[in-house]
């Protein structure tokens, strides 16, 4: 039996075909790593993790995600899709990124996936040049605690 996670893996693999990450490895390894990290949160979280960069980095639309996987997957994927690309590390980028995180923090599944995404990105910094690694460390590390608190829930 083909599960929704199997379908999401195939969908993401096809969408990211030919793409490589900053370390020149097949891009699909990243969403798979994020999906593995959120497996304890269930099938929807795994599907969102597998699809979290598809709309942002390919020609796939959020409408296609919703048609294939429904609104419970498409909603968090839409939140995880950055609305505007800016110059990395610029003040505009930082402000837009914090607004983007504000929206993510309103959705538990999106928050779980974004936290796993940040942690996965941080775990791979040694594969990057020093300047890129430092920029990403400065971008993600201060924001991880915020997402950890959202995912943990109220005290």
C-alpha positions as CSV (number, residue, x, y, z in Angstrom):
1,X,0.0,0.0,0.0
2,X,1.3,3.4,-1.0
3,X,1.1,5.9,1.9
4,X,0.7,9.6,1.8
5,X,4.4,9.9,2.9
6,X,5.4,7.6,0.0
7,X,3.5,9.9,-2.4
8,X,5.1,13.0,-0.8
9,X,8.6,11.5,-1.1
10,X,8.0,10.7,-4.8
11,X,6.5,14.1,-5.5
12,X,9.4,15.9,-3.8
13,X,12.0,13.7,-5.5
14,X,10.5,14.5,-8.9
15,X,10.1,18.2,-8.1
16,X,13.8,18.5,-6.9
17,X,15.2,16.3,-9.6
18,X,18.6,17.6,-10.7
19,X,18.9,20.1,-7.9
20,X,21.9,20.1,-5.6
21,X,22.5,21.8,-2.2
22,X,25.2,24.3,-1.4
23,X,27.5,21.3,-0.8
24,X,26.8,19.9,-4.3
25,X,24.8,16.9,-3.0
26,X,21.3,15.9,-4.3
27,X,18.9,18.4,-2.8
28,X,16.3,15.7,-1.9
29,X,18.6,14.6,1.0
30,X,17.7,17.8,2.9
31,X,13.9,17.3,2.9
32,X,14.3,13.6,3.7
33,X,16.5,14.5,6.6
34,X,13.9,17.0,7.9
35,X,11.1,14.3,7.4
36,X,13.1,11.8,9.4
37,X,13.5,14.4,12.2
38,X,9.8,15.0,12.5
39,X,8.6,11.4,12.1
40,X,7.4,11.2,15.7
41,X,4.9,13.9,14.9
42,X,3.1,11.8,12.3
43,X,2.3,11.5,8.7
44,X,1.2,15.1,8.0
45,X,4.4,16.5,9.6
46,X,6.5,14.1,7.5
47,X,4.7,15.1,4.3
48,X,5.0,18.8,5.1
49,X,8.8,18.2,5.8
50,X,9.2,16.4,2.4
51,X,7.4,19.2,0.6
52,X,8.6,22.2,2.6
53,X,10.9,23.6,-0.2
54,X,9.0,22.4,-3.3
55,X,6.9,25.5,-3.9
56,X,9.8,27.9,-3.1
57,X,12.4,26.1,-5.2
58,X,10.5,24.5,-8.1
59,X,7.7,25.3,-10.5
60,X,5.2,23.4,-8.3
61,X,2.3,25.6,-6.9
62,X,0.6,25.5,-3.6
63,X,-2.6,24.7,-5.5
64,X,-0.9,21.5,-6.8
65,X,0.2,20.5,-3.3
66,X,-3.4,21.0,-2.0
67,X,-4.9,19.0,-4.9
68,X,-2.5,16.2,-4.2
69,X,-2.3,16.2,-0.4
70,X,-5.2,18.3,0.9
71,X,-5.3,21.5,3.0
72,X,-3.8,20.0,6.1
73,X,-0.5,19.5,4.2
74,X,-0.8,22.5,1.9
75,X,-1.5,25.0,4.7
76,X,1.8,24.4,6.6
77,X,3.7,24.2,3.3
78,X,2.3,27.6,2.3
79,X,3.5,29.0,5.6
80,X,7.0,27.5,5.1
81,X,7.3,29.0,1.6
82,X,9.2,32.3,1.8
83,X,7.1,35.0,0.1
84,X,9.9,37.2,-1.1
85,X,13.6,36.6,-1.9
86,X,16.0,39.3,-0.6
87,X,19.7,39.7,-0.4
88,X,20.9,37.2,2.2
89,X,22.1,38.9,5.4
90,X,20.6,42.3,4.6
91,X,18.5,44.1,7.2
92,X,15.5,43.7,4.8
93,X,16.1,40.0,4.8
94,X,16.3,39.8,8.6
95,X,13.0,41.8,9.0
96,X,11.2,39.7,6.4
97,X,12.5,36.5,7.9
98,X,11.3,37.4,11.3
99,X,7.8,38.2,9.9
100,X,7.9,34.9,8.1
101,X,8.7,33.1,11.4
102,X,5.8,35.0,13.1
103,X,3.4,33.3,10.6
104,X,5.0,29.9,11.0
105,X,4.7,30.1,14.8
106,X,1.0,30.3,14.5
107,X,0.9,26.8,13.1
108,X,2.2,23.8,15.2
109,X,3.1,21.6,12.2
110,X,4.8,24.4,10.4
111,X,6.7,25.2,13.6
112,X,7.8,21.6,14.1
113,X,9.0,21.3,10.5
114,X,10.8,24.7,10.5
115,X,12.6,23.8,13.7
116,X,13.8,20.5,12.2
117,X,14.7,22.4,9.0
118,X,16.9,24.9,10.9
119,X,18.5,22.1,12.9
120,X,19.2,20.2,9.8
121,X,20.7,23.2,8.1
122,X,22.9,23.9,11.1
123,X,24.1,20.3,11.2
124,X,25.5,20.7,7.6
125,X,27.5,24.0,8.0
126,X,30.9,22.2,7.9
127,X,30.2,21.4,4.2
128,X,30.0,25.1,3.3
129,X,32.5,27.9,2.8
130,X,33.2,29.8,6.0
131,X,31.3,33.0,5.1
132,X,28.1,31.2,4.1
133,X,28.3,29.0,7.2
134,X,28.7,32.0,9.5
135,X,25.8,33.9,7.8
136,X,23.5,30.8,8.2
137,X,24.6,30.2,11.8
138,X,23.8,33.9,12.6
139,X,20.5,33.6,10.9
140,X,19.3,30.3,12.5
141,X,20.8,30.0,15.9
142,X,19.0,32.9,17.6
143,X,15.7,31.8,16.1
144,X,15.9,28.1,17.1
145,X,15.1,28.9,20.8
146,X,11.9,30.7,19.7
147,X,10.7,27.8,17.7
148,X,11.7,25.4,20.5
149,X,9.4,27.3,22.8
150,X,6.5,27.2,20.3
151,X,6.9,23.5,19.7
152,X,7.2,22.8,23.5
153,X,3.9,24.7,24.0
154,X,2.8,26.6,27.1
155,X,4.4,25.8,30.4
